[in-house]
Amino acid sequence: MSTLFTKIIDGEIPGRFVWKDDDVVAFLTIAPITDGHVMVVPRQEVEHWVEAEPELLSKIMSVAQTIAKAQTVAFSAKRVGVLMEGYEVPHLHVHVWPTQSAADFDVHNVDHNPDPARMDDNAEKLRAALRAAGYEANVPD
């Protein structure tokens, strides 16, 4: 059975993608901690990060770092948070979100009802920053 993330990757469920390549995708989460909160997800269904091949895990973290650099520009972030937990969806994923202070690391402060127009704007800001950084080949329209 496909995971929720596989359904998003396959287009069965809509997603606001900011990165796509042969191994990894990144899209805005539907419950952001801050504007620009992204999930970096392998196309391959791996339930727990310790089960991932080292090459895949390295690729995921490389994309997460690229996204983080773009978030720093797009959202004037002082720092960028990163988290792997995987309790809600049994498919390896890395949360990456721009922050202004340590208060932005409280995962209990997620917005469960974000404004769709704001989400679209956040996705476009991040895509623009990724394109400006030279990653246009991996940035979907």
A tleap script that builds the chain and sets N, CA, C and O, in Angstrom:
source leaprc.protein.ff14SB
mol = sequence {
  NMET SER THR LEU PHE THR LYS ILE ILE ASP
  GLY GLU ILE PRO GLY ARG PHE VAL TRP LYS
  ASP ASP ASP VAL VAL ALA PHE LEU THR ILE
  ALA PRO ILE THR ASP GLY HIE VAL MET VAL
  VAL PRO ARG GLN GLU VAL GLU HIE TRP VAL
  GLU ALA GLU PRO GLU LEU LEU SER LYS ILE
  MET SER VAL ALA GLN THR ILE ALA LYS ALA
  GLN THR VAL ALA PHE SER ALA LYS ARG VAL
  GLY VAL LEU MET GLU GLY TYR GLU VAL PRO
  HIE LEU HIE VAL HIE VAL TRP PRO THR GLN
  SER ALA ALA ASP PHE ASP VAL HIE ASN VAL
  ASP HIE ASN PRO ASP PRO ALA ARG MET ASP
  ASP ASN ALA GLU LYS LEU ARG ALA ALA LEU
  ARG ALA ALA GLY TYR GLU ALA ASN VAL PRO
  CASP
}
set mol.1.N position { 0.837 -1.184 0.000 }
set mol.1.CA position { 0.000 0.000 0.000 }
set mol.1.C position { 0.881 1.246 0.000 }
set mol.1.O position { 1.857 1.323 0.746 }
set mol.2.N position { 0.535 2.213 -0.832 }
set mol.2.CA position { 1.301 3.453 -0.937 }
set mol.2.C position { 1.118 4.315 0.302 }
set mol.2.O position { 0.045 4.348 0.904 }
set mol.3.N position { 2.198 5.020 0.674 }
set mol.3.CA position { 2.088 5.965 1.781 }
set mol.3.C position { 1.451 7.256 1.279 }
set mol.3.O position { 1.319 7.469 0.074 }
set mol.4.N position { 1.065 8.098 2.203 }
set mol.4.CA position { 0.528 9.409 1.865 }
set mol.4.C position { 1.521 10.176 0.998 }
set mol.4.O position { 1.128 10.833 0.034 }
set mol.5.N position { 2.802 10.092 1.336 }
set mol.5.CA position { 3.808 10.825 0.565 }
set mol.5.C position { 3.963 10.266 -0.841 }
set mol.5.O position { 4.181 11.030 -1.781 }
set mol.6.N position { 3.857 8.960 -1.007 }
set mol.6.CA position { 3.917 8.381 -2.349 }
set mol.6.C position { 2.742 8.881 -3.179 }
set mol.6.O position { 2.891 9.152 -4.371 }
set mol.7.N position { 1.587 9.002 -2.562 }
set mol.7.CA position { 0.414 9.522 -3.280 }
set mol.7.C position { 0.624 10.974 -3.695 }
set mol.7.O position { 0.189 11.377 -4.774 }
set mol.8.N position { 1.285 11.764 -2.853 }
set mol.8.CA position { 1.612 13.146 -3.221 }
set mol.8.C position { 2.632 13.136 -4.350 }
set mol.8.O position { 2.468 13.856 -5.335 }
set mol.9.N position { 3.672 12.339 -4.224 }
set mol.9.CA position { 4.715 12.254 -5.250 }
set mol.9.C position { 4.121 11.829 -6.595 }
set mol.9.O position { 4.499 12.363 -7.637 }
set mol.10.N position { 3.192 10.871 -6.572 }
set mol.10.CA position { 2.573 10.364 -7.801 }
set mol.10.C position { 1.461 11.248 -8.344 }
set mol.10.O position { 0.897 10.949 -9.397 }
set mol.11.N position { 1.131 12.341 -7.640 }
set mol.11.CA position { 0.109 13.268 -8.113 }
set mol.11.C position { -1.312 12.869 -7.774 }
set mol.11.O position { -2.256 13.504 -8.244 }
set mol.12.N position { -1.490 11.828 -6.965 }
set mol.12.CA position { -2.838 11.421 -6.556 }
set mol.12.C position { -3.425 12.407 -5.542 }
set mol.12.O position { -4.643 12.561 -5.444 }
set mol.13.N position { -2.553 13.063 -4.799 }
set mol.13.CA position { -2.924 14.093 -3.840 }
set mol.13.C position { -2.087 15.318 -4.206 }
set mol.13.O position { -0.891 15.188 -4.467 }
set mol.14.N position { -2.700 16.513 -4.228 }
set mol.14.CA position { -1.930 17.699 -4.621 }
set mol.14.C position { -0.841 18.048 -3.614 }
set mol.14.O position { -0.975 17.794 -2.417 }
set mol.15.N position { 0.232 18.631 -4.119 }
set mol.15.CA position { 1.328 19.088 -3.284 }
set mol.15.C position { 1.960 20.328 -3.890 }
set mol.15.O position { 1.942 20.515 -5.107 }
set mol.16.N position { 2.511 21.164 -3.044 }
set mol.16.CA position { 3.201 22.375 -3.502 }
set mol.16.C position { 4.702 22.044 -3.557 }
set mol.16.O position { 5.442 22.290 -2.605 }
set mol.17.N position { 5.121 21.490 -4.682 }
set mol.17.CA position { 6.494 21.047 -4.852 }
set mol.17.C position { 7.433 22.226 -5.089 }
set mol.17.O position { 7.099 23.173 -5.801 }
set mol.18.N position { 8.608 22.148 -4.479 }
set mol.18.CA position { 9.651 23.138 -4.727 }
set mol.18.C position { 10.905 22.476 -5.274 }
set mol.18.O position { 11.826 23.170 -5.705 }
set mol.19.N position { 10.962 21.136 -5.266 }
set mol.19.CA position { 12.128 20.391 -5.762 }
set mol.19.C position { 11.679 19.025 -6.264 }
set mol.19.O position { 10.857 18.356 -5.638 }
set mol.20.N position { 12.230 18.628 -7.395 }
set mol.20.CA position { 12.016 17.278 -7.907 }
set mol.20.C position { 13.274 16.819 -8.619 }
set mol.20.O position { 13.822 17.543 -9.449 }
set mol.21.N position { 13.732 15.620 -8.298 }
set mol.21.CA position { 14.774 14.974 -9.089 }
set mol.21.C position { 14.451 13.483 -9.122 }
set mol.21.O position { 13.382 13.077 -8.667 }
set mol.22.N position { 15.335 12.682 -9.640 }
set mol.22.CA position { 15.052 11.255 -9.800 }
set mol.22.C position { 14.910 10.504 -8.482 }
set mol.22.O position { 14.266 9.456 -8.436 }
set mol.23.N position { 15.504 11.028 -7.410 }
set mol.23.CA position { 15.528 10.314 -6.133 }
set mol.23.C position { 14.723 10.978 -5.016 }
set mol.23.O position { 14.205 10.300 -4.128 }
set mol.24.N position { 14.622 12.302 -5.064 }
set mol.24.CA position { 14.099 13.074 -3.936 }
set mol.24.C position { 13.159 14.164 -4.435 }
set mol.24.O position { 13.355 14.731 -5.510 }
set mol.25.N position { 12.138 14.444 -3.637 }
set mol.25.CA position { 11.260 15.588 -3.885 }
set mol.25.C position { 11.192 16.416 -2.604 }
set mol.25.O position { 11.539 15.944 -1.521 }
set mol.26.N position { 10.737 17.660 -2.753 }
set mol.26.CA position { 10.490 18.514 -1.592 }
set mol.26.C position { 9.222 19.299 -1.865 }
set mol.26.O position { 9.016 19.829 -2.957 }
set mol.27.N position { 8.374 19.362 -0.842 }
set mol.27.CA position { 7.120 20.100 -0.972 }
set mol.27.C position { 6.769 20.740 0.365 }
set mol.27.O position { 7.225 20.301 1.421 }
set mol.28.N position { 5.945 21.791 0.296 }
set mol.28.CA position { 5.521 22.440 1.532 }
set mol.28.C position { 4.626 21.505 2.314 }
set mol.28.O position { 3.791 20.803 1.745 }
set mol.29.N position { 4.808 21.501 3.638 }
set mol.29.CA position { 3.947 20.716 4.498 }
set mol.29.C position { 2.597 21.414 4.646 }
set mol.29.O position { 2.510 22.637 4.538 }
set mol.30.N position { 1.556 20.640 4.891 }
set mol.30.CA position { 0.225 21.228 5.077 }
set mol.30.C position { 0.035 21.750 6.497 }
set mol.30.O position { -0.981 22.379 6.793 }
set mol.31.N position { 0.996 21.495 7.374 }
set mol.31.CA position { 0.935 21.969 8.758 }
set mol.31.C position { 2.276 22.608 9.126 }
set mol.31.O position { 3.070 22.015 9.855 }
set mol.32.N position { 2.526 23.826 8.614 }
set mol.32.CA position { 3.841 24.441 8.812 }
set mol.32.C position { 4.057 25.000 10.217 }
set mol.32.O position { 3.126 25.474 10.869 }
set mol.33.N position { 5.298 24.932 10.659 }
set mol.33.CA position { 5.703 25.612 11.888 }
set mol.33.C position { 5.924 27.087 11.575 }
set mol.33.O position { 5.522 27.959 12.345 }
set mol.34.N position { 6.569 27.363 10.433 }
set mol.34.CA position { 6.791 28.730 9.954 }
set mol.34.C position { 6.513 28.755 8.457 }
set mol.34.O position { 6.399 27.706 7.822 }
set mol.35.N position { 6.405 29.958 7.895 }
set mol.35.CA position { 6.273 30.086 6.443 }
set mol.35.C position { 7.477 29.440 5.772 }
set mol.35.O position { 8.613 29.631 6.205 }
set mol.36.N position { 7.225 28.679 4.719 }
set mol.36.CA position { 8.303 28.043 3.967 }
set mol.36.C position { 8.727 26.682 4.483 }
set mol.36.O position { 9.730 26.141 4.018 }
set mol.37.N position { 7.991 26.108 5.436 }
set mol.37.CA position { 8.300 24.794 6.015 }
set mol.37.C position { 8.126 23.716 4.942 }
set mol.37.O position { 7.047 23.565 4.369 }
set mol.38.N position { 9.189 22.981 4.685 }
set mol.38.CA position { 9.244 22.002 3.592 }
set mol.38.C position { 9.537 20.611 4.145 }
set mol.38.O position { 10.185 20.455 5.180 }
set mol.39.N position { 9.042 19.610 3.429 }
set mol.39.CA position { 9.379 18.215 3.693 }
set mol.39.C position { 10.237 17.731 2.527 }
set mol.39.O position { 9.861 17.897 1.366 }
set mol.40.N position { 11.380 17.138 2.833 }
set mol.40.CA position { 12.250 16.535 1.828 }
set mol.40.C position { 12.037 15.031 1.948 }
set mol.40.O position { 12.249 14.447 3.012 }
set mol.41.N position { 11.612 14.403 0.837 }
set mol.41.CA position { 11.134 13.022 0.875 }
set mol.41.C position { 11.763 12.210 -0.268 }
set mol.41.O position { 11.774 12.667 -1.411 }
set mol.42.N position { 12.274 11.033 0.023 }
set mol.42.CA position { 12.753 10.195 -1.068 }
set mol.42.C position { 11.565 9.612 -1.845 }
set mol.42.O position { 10.511 9.348 -1.266 }
set mol.43.N position { 11.735 9.420 -3.125 }
set mol.43.CA position { 10.684 8.760 -3.908 }
set mol.43.C position { 10.500 7.316 -3.430 }
set mol.43.O position { 9.383 6.800 -3.405 }
set mol.44.N position { 11.579 6.691 -3.062 }
set mol.44.CA position { 11.541 5.320 -2.560 }
set mol.44.C position { 10.890 5.305 -1.180 }
set mol.44.O position { 11.196 6.138 -0.328 }
set mol.45.N position { 9.992 4.352 -0.973 }
set mol.45.CA position { 9.348 4.219 0.329 }
set mol.45.C position { 10.300 3.533 1.304 }
set mol.45.O position { 10.539 2.328 1.219 }
set mol.46.N position { 10.830 4.313 2.215 }
set mol.46.CA position { 11.683 3.826 3.293 }
set mol.46.C position { 10.995 4.281 4.563 }
set mol.46.O position { 10.743 5.473 4.739 }
set mol.47.N position { 10.688 3.347 5.450 }
set mol.47.CA position { 9.906 3.707 6.632 }
set mol.47.C position { 10.712 4.484 7.665 }
set mol.47.O position { 10.216 5.469 8.211 }
set mol.48.N position { 11.925 4.071 7.939 }
set mol.48.CA position { 12.721 4.667 9.013 }
set mol.48.C position { 14.070 5.083 8.451 }
set mol.48.O position { 14.655 4.363 7.641 }
set mol.49.N position { 14.560 6.220 8.868 }
set mol.49.CA position { 15.807 6.731 8.286 }
set mol.49.C position { 16.987 5.782 8.486 }
set mol.49.O position { 17.912 5.786 7.674 }
set mol.50.N position { 16.981 4.983 9.524 }
set mol.50.CA position { 18.102 4.060 9.733 }
set mol.50.C position { 18.092 2.918 8.722 }
set mol.50.O position { 19.083 2.201 8.595 }
set mol.51.N position { 16.991 2.741 8.005 }
set mol.51.CA position { 16.874 1.707 6.981 }
set mol.51.C position { 17.318 2.199 5.595 }
set mol.51.O position { 17.448 1.400 4.667 }
set mol.52.N position { 17.546 3.485 5.459 }
set mol.52.CA position { 17.926 4.057 4.164 }
set mol.52.C position { 19.377 3.717 3.830 }
set mol.52.O position { 20.238 3.691 4.710 }
set mol.53.N position { 19.631 3.462 2.571 }
set mol.53.CA position { 20.999 3.276 2.109 }
set mol.53.C position { 21.754 4.589 2.342 }
set mol.53.O position { 21.178 5.665 2.183 }
set mol.54.N position { 23.017 4.516 2.712 }
set mol.54.CA position { 23.783 5.732 2.987 }
set mol.54.C position { 23.776 6.734 1.830 }
set mol.54.O position { 23.736 7.942 2.063 }
set mol.55.N position { 23.813 6.249 0.595 }
set mol.55.CA position { 23.808 7.142 -0.560 }
set mol.55.C position { 22.501 7.923 -0.636 }
set mol.55.O position { 22.508 9.116 -0.939 }
set mol.56.N position { 21.372 7.251 -0.361 }
set mol.56.CA position { 20.077 7.924 -0.399 }
set mol.56.C position { 19.974 8.939 0.735 }
set mol.56.O position { 19.511 10.060 0.525 }
set mol.57.N position { 20.396 8.558 1.912 }
set mol.57.CA position { 20.349 9.473 3.050 }
set mol.57.C position { 21.224 10.698 2.791 }
set mol.57.O position { 20.855 11.818 3.142 }
set mol.58.N position { 22.366 10.481 2.184 }
set mol.58.CA position { 23.253 11.589 1.831 }
set mol.58.C position { 22.575 12.523 0.832 }
set mol.58.O position { 22.664 13.744 0.961 }
set mol.59.N position { 21.908 11.955 -0.149 }
set mol.59.CA position { 21.207 12.763 -1.159 }
set mol.59.C position { 20.086 13.566 -0.508 }
set mol.59.O position { 19.922 14.747 -0.812 }
set mol.60.N position { 19.317 12.948 0.377 }
set mol.60.CA position { 18.223 13.646 1.074 }
set mol.60.C position { 18.779 14.834 1.851 }
set mol.60.O position { 18.225 15.932 1.788 }
set mol.61.N position { 19.868 14.621 2.580 }
set mol.61.CA position { 20.434 15.702 3.380 }
set mol.61.C position { 21.060 16.782 2.509 }
set mol.61.O position { 21.053 17.956 2.879 }
set mol.62.N position { 21.600 16.401 1.359 }
set mol.62.CA position { 22.139 17.398 0.429 }
set mol.62.C position { 21.012 18.290 -0.099 }
set mol.62.O position { 21.163 19.510 -0.161 }
set mol.63.N position { 19.897 17.688 -0.476 }
set mol.63.CA position { 18.749 18.475 -0.938 }
set mol.63.C position { 18.215 19.329 0.213 }
set mol.63.O position { 17.864 20.491 0.005 }
set mol.64.N position { 18.149 18.769 1.419 }
set mol.64.CA position { 17.672 19.539 2.578 }
set mol.64.C position { 18.556 20.768 2.795 }
set mol.64.O position { 18.055 21.852 3.094 }
set mol.65.N position { 19.865 20.597 2.644 }
set mol.65.CA position { 20.778 21.726 2.821 }
set mol.65.C position { 20.568 22.770 1.721 }
set mol.65.O position { 20.600 23.970 1.994 }
set mol.66.N position { 20.357 22.327 0.496 }
set mol.66.CA position { 20.087 23.254 -0.601 }
set mol.66.C position { 18.805 24.032 -0.339 }
set mol.66.O position { 18.762 25.247 -0.532 }
set mol.67.N position { 17.763 23.338 0.098 }
set mol.67.CA position { 16.492 23.984 0.432 }
set mol.67.C position { 16.714 24.987 1.562 }
set mol.67.O position { 16.200 26.104 1.505 }
set mol.68.N position { 17.473 24.601 2.583 }
set mol.68.CA position { 17.736 25.484 3.726 }
set mol.68.C position { 18.415 26.774 3.290 }
set mol.68.O position { 18.065 27.854 3.766 }
set mol.69.N position { 19.376 26.666 2.396 }
set mol.69.CA position { 20.049 27.870 1.905 }
set mol.69.C position { 19.061 28.781 1.172 }
set mol.69.O position { 19.114 30.002 1.316 }
set mol.70.N position { 18.168 28.188 0.395 }
set mol.70.CA position { 17.154 28.984 -0.311 }
set mol.70.C position { 16.162 29.594 0.681 }
set mol.70.O position { 15.730 30.731 0.487 }
set mol.71.N position { 15.795 28.871 1.732 }
set mol.71.CA position { 14.901 29.409 2.752 }
set mol.71.C position { 15.533 30.600 3.461 }
set mol.71.O position { 14.848 31.569 3.790 }
set mol.72.N position { 16.838 30.528 3.696 }
set mol.72.CA position { 17.543 31.632 4.342 }
set mol.72.C position { 17.381 32.911 3.527 }
set mol.72.O position { 17.177 33.988 4.087 }
set mol.73.N position { 17.472 32.793 2.212 }
set mol.73.CA position { 17.320 33.937 1.320 }
set mol.73.C position { 15.847 34.351 1.215 }
set mol.73.O position { 15.510 35.517 1.417 }
set mol.74.N position { 14.983 33.398 0.902 }
set mol.74.CA position { 13.574 33.701 0.614 }
set mol.74.C position { 12.813 34.235 1.828 }
set mol.74.O position { 11.891 35.036 1.677 }
set mol.75.N position { 13.194 33.797 3.026 }
set mol.75.CA position { 12.453 34.175 4.228 }
set mol.75.C position { 13.314 34.938 5.240 }
set mol.75.O position { 12.915 35.108 6.392 }
set mol.76.N position { 14.486 35.392 4.813 }
set mol.76.CA position { 15.401 36.142 5.686 }
set mol.76.C position { 15.594 35.426 7.024 }
set mol.76.O position { 15.554 36.049 8.085 }
set mol.77.N position { 15.802 34.125 6.958 }
set mol.77.CA position { 15.918 33.306 8.162 }
set mol.77.C position { 17.279 33.487 8.835 }
set mol.77.O position { 18.311 33.580 8.170 }
set mol.78.N position { 17.256 33.535 10.163 }
set mol.78.CA position { 18.508 33.573 10.928 }
set mol.78.C position { 19.128 32.182 10.994 }
set mol.78.O position { 20.349 32.035 10.940 }
set mol.79.N position { 18.278 31.162 11.110 }
set mol.79.CA position { 18.685 29.767 11.149 }
set mol.79.C position { 17.623 28.961 10.401 }
set mol.79.O position { 16.551 29.468 10.068 }
set mol.80.N position { 17.950 27.696 10.149 }
set mol.80.CA position { 16.979 26.789 9.536 }
set mol.80.C position { 16.947 25.521 10.375 }
set mol.80.O position { 17.983 24.925 10.671 }
set mol.81.N position { 15.728 25.117 10.756 }
set mol.81.CA position { 15.566 23.900 11.538 }
set mol.81.C position { 15.485 22.682 10.639 }
set mol.81.O position { 15.059 22.760 9.487 }
set mol.82.N position { 15.904 21.556 11.194 }
set mol.82.CA position { 15.812 20.287 10.480 }
set mol.82.C position { 15.420 19.213 11.491 }
set mol.82.O position { 15.933 19.177 12.610 }
set mol.83.N position { 14.501 18.337 11.076 }
set mol.83.CA position { 13.989 17.319 11.988 }
set mol.83.C position { 13.567 16.087 11.202 }
set mol.83.O position { 12.919 16.200 10.162 }
set mol.84.N position { 13.936 14.910 11.700 }
set mol.84.CA position { 13.432 13.641 11.184 }
set mol.84.C position { 12.738 12.959 12.347 }
set mol.84.O position { 13.358 12.703 13.379 }
set mol.85.N position { 11.447 12.660 12.187 }
set mol.85.CA position { 10.773 11.930 13.259 }
set mol.85.C position { 9.925 10.795 12.716 }
set mol.85.O position { 10.055 9.674 13.206 }
set mol.86.N position { 9.080 11.015 11.752 }
set mol.86.CA position { 8.404 9.931 11.059 }
set mol.86.C position { 7.309 9.193 11.790 }
set mol.86.O position { 7.011 8.049 11.446 }
set mol.87.N position { 6.701 9.805 12.785 }
set mol.87.CA position { 5.637 9.111 13.496 }
set mol.87.C position { 4.299 9.178 12.768 }
set mol.87.O position { 3.528 8.219 12.818 }
set mol.88.N position { 4.009 10.278 12.100 }
set mol.88.CA position { 2.697 10.436 11.467 }
set mol.88.C position { 2.597 9.739 10.113 }
set mol.88.O position { 1.541 9.207 9.769 }
set mol.89.N position { 3.663 9.738 9.357 }
set mol.89.CA position { 3.678 9.092 8.037 }
set mol.89.C position { 4.868 8.139 7.999 }
set mol.89.O position { 6.005 8.574 8.179 }
set mol.90.N position { 4.631 6.842 7.767 }
set mol.90.CA position { 5.721 5.865 7.770 }
set mol.90.C position { 6.514 5.856 6.460 }
set mol.90.O position { 6.613 4.834 5.781 }
set mol.91.N position { 7.069 7.013 6.127 }
set mol.91.CA position { 7.855 7.198 4.909 }
set mol.91.C position { 8.900 8.249 5.275 }
set mol.91.O position { 8.552 9.379 5.618 }
set mol.92.N position { 10.158 7.887 5.203 }
set mol.92.CA position { 11.241 8.788 5.562 }
set mol.92.C position { 10.990 10.191 5.023 }
set mol.92.O position { 10.697 10.371 3.841 }
set mol.93.N position { 11.107 11.179 5.902 }
set mol.93.CA position { 10.993 12.571 5.478 }
set mol.93.C position { 11.748 13.465 6.448 }
set mol.93.O position { 11.852 13.173 7.639 }
set mol.94.N position { 12.267 14.553 5.914 }
set mol.94.CA position { 13.022 15.517 6.695 }
set mol.94.C position { 12.283 16.845 6.642 }
set mol.94.O position { 12.040 17.395 5.568 }
set mol.95.N position { 11.929 17.353 7.823 }
set mol.95.CA position { 11.323 18.680 7.926 }
set mol.95.C position { 12.441 19.707 7.863 }
set mol.95.O position { 13.464 19.551 8.531 }
set mol.96.N position { 12.258 20.754 7.069 }
set mol.96.CA position { 13.225 21.836 6.962 }
set mol.96.C position { 12.420 23.134 6.994 }
set mol.96.O position { 11.551 23.351 6.150 }
set mol.97.N position { 12.716 24.013 7.992 }
set mol.97.CA position { 11.926 25.231 8.099 }
set mol.97.C position { 12.782 26.414 8.522 }
set mol.97.O position { 13.684 26.282 9.349 }
set mol.98.N position { 12.479 27.596 7.931 }
set mol.98.CA position { 13.214 28.808 8.287 }
set mol.98.C position { 12.789 29.295 9.668 }
set mol.98.O position { 11.619 29.210 10.040 }
set mol.99.N position { 13.777 29.814 10.434 }
set mol.99.CA position { 13.483 30.278 11.786 }
set mol.99.C position { 14.098 31.657 12.039 }
set mol.99.O position { 15.048 32.080 11.380 }
set mol.100.N position { 13.513 32.328 13.016 }
set mol.100.CA position { 14.030 33.616 13.466 }
set mol.100.C position { 14.569 33.527 14.891 }
set mol.100.O position { 15.393 34.342 15.304 }
set mol.101.N position { 14.090 32.518 15.645 }
set mol.101.CA position { 14.527 32.361 17.032 }
set mol.101.C position { 14.296 30.920 17.469 }
set mol.101.O position { 13.706 30.128 16.733 }
set mol.102.N position { 14.756 30.590 18.650 }
set mol.102.CA position { 14.565 29.245 19.191 }
set mol.102.C position { 13.083 28.912 19.366 }
set mol.102.O position { 12.714 27.737 19.361 }
set mol.103.N position { 12.239 29.917 19.521 }
set mol.103.CA position { 10.796 29.685 19.658 }
set mol.103.C position { 10.217 29.010 18.418 }
set mol.103.O position { 9.199 28.323 18.508 }
set mol.104.N position { 10.852 29.197 17.263 }
set mol.104.CA position { 10.377 28.586 16.011 }
set mol.104.C position { 10.690 27.100 15.929 }
set mol.104.O position { 10.384 26.461 14.922 }
set mol.105.N position { 11.297 26.540 16.971 }
set mol.105.CA position { 11.584 25.108 16.998 }
set mol.105.C position { 10.536 24.318 17.777 }
set mol.105.O position { 10.675 23.106 17.946 }
set mol.106.N position { 9.501 24.983 18.248 }
set mol.106.CA position { 8.439 24.302 18.993 }
set mol.106.C position { 7.480 23.654 18.001 }
set mol.106.O position { 6.657 24.334 17.389 }
set mol.107.N position { 7.588 22.350 17.847 }
set mol.107.CA position { 6.771 21.633 16.867 }
set mol.107.C position { 5.291 21.599 17.249 }
set mol.107.O position { 4.453 21.161 16.461 }
set mol.108.N position { 4.977 22.053 18.436 }
set mol.108.CA position { 3.574 22.126 18.846 }
set mol.108.C position { 2.889 23.383 18.317 }
set mol.108.O position { 1.682 23.554 18.486 }
set mol.109.N position { 3.659 24.260 17.681 }
set mol.109.CA position { 3.114 25.511 17.154 }
set mol.109.C position { 2.775 25.436 15.672 }
set mol.109.O position { 2.770 26.463 14.994 }
set mol.110.N position { 2.493 24.248 15.158 }
set mol.110.CA position { 2.159 24.135 13.741 }
set mol.110.C position { 0.821 24.789 13.456 }
set mol.110.O position { -0.064 24.826 14.311 }
set mol.111.N position { 0.685 25.299 12.254 }
set mol.111.CA position { -0.562 25.902 11.794 }
set mol.111.C position { -1.337 24.811 11.056 }
set mol.111.O position { -0.952 24.408 9.959 }
set mol.112.N position { -2.411 24.342 11.649 }
set mol.112.CA position { -3.195 23.263 11.038 }
set mol.112.C position { -4.204 23.770 10.000 }
set mol.112.O position { -4.916 22.977 9.385 }
set mol.113.N position { -4.259 25.076 9.813 }
set mol.113.CA position { -5.191 25.638 8.844 }
set mol.113.C position { -4.538 26.833 8.128 }
set mol.113.O position { -5.051 27.950 8.199 }
set mol.114.N position { -3.403 26.601 7.437 }
set mol.114.CA position { -2.725 27.717 6.780 }
set mol.114.C position { -3.533 28.243 5.593 }
set mol.114.O position { -4.262 27.497 4.939 }
set mol.115.N position { -3.390 29.524 5.335 }
set mol.115.CA position { -4.064 30.167 4.213 }
set mol.115.C position { -3.481 29.635 2.897 }
set mol.115.O position { -2.274 29.740 2.677 }
set mol.116.N position { -4.317 29.066 2.024 }
set mol.116.CA position { -3.808 28.498 0.763 }
set mol.116.C position { -3.055 29.508 -0.100 }
set mol.116.O position { -2.049 29.162 -0.719 }
set mol.117.N position { -3.526 30.742 -0.148 }
set mol.117.CA position { -2.844 31.756 -0.956 }
set mol.117.C position { -1.451 32.050 -0.387 }
set mol.117.O position { -0.493 32.239 -1.136 }
set mol.118.N position { -1.355 32.084 0.919 }
set mol.118.CA position { -0.048 32.298 1.553 }
set mol.118.C position { 0.877 31.119 1.277 }
set mol.118.O position { 2.069 31.307 1.035 }
set mol.119.N position { 0.334 29.908 1.313 }
set mol.119.CA position { 1.130 28.719 1.006 }
set mol.119.C position { 1.647 28.773 -0.432 }
set mol.119.O position { 2.814 28.474 -0.687 }
set mol.120.N position { 0.773 29.156 -1.371 }
set mol.120.CA position { 1.191 29.284 -2.769 }
set mol.120.C position { 2.304 30.319 -2.900 }
set mol.120.O position { 3.278 30.104 -3.621 }
set mol.121.N position { 2.155 31.449 -2.194 }
set mol.121.CA position { 3.163 32.500 -2.215 }
set mol.121.C position { 4.484 31.999 -1.623 }
set mol.121.O position { 5.553 32.272 -2.168 }
set mol.122.N position { 4.408 31.272 -0.515 }
set mol.122.CA position { 5.621 30.725 0.103 }
set mol.122.C position { 6.338 29.761 -0.836 }
set mol.122.O position { 7.564 29.784 -0.944 }
set mol.123.N position { 5.564 28.912 -1.515 }
set mol.123.CA position { 6.164 27.969 -2.469 }
set mol.123.C position { 6.857 28.725 -3.591 }
set mol.123.O position { 7.963 28.365 -3.995 }
set mol.124.N position { 6.218 29.764 -4.093 }
set mol.124.CA position { 6.820 30.516 -5.199 }
set mol.124.C position { 8.072 31.266 -4.749 }
set mol.124.O position { 9.042 31.340 -5.503 }
set mol.125.N position { 8.072 31.816 -3.550 }
set mol.125.CA position { 9.279 32.476 -3.018 }
set mol.125.C position { 10.443 31.492 -2.970 }
set mol.125.O position { 11.567 31.818 -3.351 }
set mol.126.N position { 10.159 30.310 -2.506 }
set mol.126.CA position { 11.207 29.301 -2.385 }
set mol.126.C position { 11.680 28.818 -3.751 }
set mol.126.O position { 12.878 28.633 -3.965 }
set mol.127.N position { 10.742 28.613 -4.676 }
set mol.127.CA position { 11.134 28.227 -6.041 }
set mol.127.C position { 12.022 29.297 -6.669 }
set mol.127.O position { 13.025 28.981 -7.310 }
set mol.128.N position { 11.649 30.568 -6.483 }
set mol.128.CA position { 12.428 31.675 -7.053 }
set mol.128.C position { 13.840 31.690 -6.470 }
set mol.128.O position { 14.805 31.902 -7.203 }
set mol.129.N position { 13.972 31.467 -5.162 }
set mol.129.CA position { 15.294 31.447 -4.538 }
set mol.129.C position { 16.126 30.266 -5.046 }
set mol.129.O position { 17.330 30.403 -5.264 }
set mol.130.N position { 15.491 29.118 -5.231 }
set mol.130.CA position { 16.206 27.952 -5.761 }
set mol.130.C position { 16.648 28.187 -7.200 }
set mol.130.O position { 17.764 27.826 -7.573 }
set mol.131.N position { 15.779 28.789 -8.011 }
set mol.131.CA position { 16.163 29.099 -9.399 }
set mol.131.C position { 17.324 30.084 -9.414 }
set mol.131.O position { 18.279 29.911 -10.171 }
set mol.132.N position { 17.244 31.118 -8.578 }
set mol.132.CA position { 18.302 32.134 -8.511 }
set mol.132.C position { 19.633 31.526 -8.073 }
set mol.132.O position { 20.697 32.030 -8.432 }
set mol.133.N position { 19.572 30.457 -7.309 }
set mol.133.CA position { 20.791 29.777 -6.845 }
set mol.133.C position { 21.316 28.771 -7.874 }
set mol.133.O position { 22.315 28.098 -7.622 }
set mol.134.N position { 20.655 28.664 -9.024 }
set mol.134.CA position { 21.157 27.801 -10.086 }
set mol.134.C position { 20.547 26.417 -10.165 }
set mol.134.O position { 21.074 25.549 -10.861 }
set mol.135.N position { 19.444 26.194 -9.465 }
set mol.135.CA position { 18.828 24.858 -9.444 }
set mol.135.C position { 17.567 24.761 -10.281 }
set mol.135.O position { 16.701 23.934 -9.996 }
set mol.136.N position { 17.446 25.585 -11.302 }
set mol.136.CA position { 16.212 25.619 -12.104 }
set mol.136.C position { 15.838 24.259 -12.685 }
set mol.136.O position { 14.653 23.991 -12.882 }
set mol.137.N position { 16.799 23.404 -12.963 }
set mol.137.CA position { 16.509 22.081 -13.536 }
set mol.137.C position { 15.717 21.209 -12.576 }
set mol.137.O position { 15.030 20.284 -13.011 }
set mol.138.N position { 15.798 21.486 -11.269 }
set mol.138.CA position { 15.096 20.683 -10.270 }
set mol.138.C position { 13.875 21.390 -9.690 }
set mol.138.O position { 13.203 20.845 -8.814 }
set mol.139.N position { 13.585 22.580 -10.162 }
set mol.139.CA position { 12.475 23.357 -9.619 }
set mol.139.C position { 11.274 23.249 -10.550 }
set mol.139.O position { 11.321 23.730 -11.682 }
set mol.140.N position { 10.204 22.626 -10.084 }
set mol.140.CA position { 9.002 22.506 -10.915 }
set mol.140.C position { 8.282 23.846 -11.055 }
set mol.140.O position { 8.451 24.745 -10.230 }
set mol.141.N position { 7.494 23.963 -12.085 }
set mol.141.CA position { 6.703 25.195 -12.289 }
set mol.141.C position { 5.567 25.293 -11.312 }
set mol.141.O position { 4.807 26.261 -11.344 }
savepdb mol mol.pdb
quit
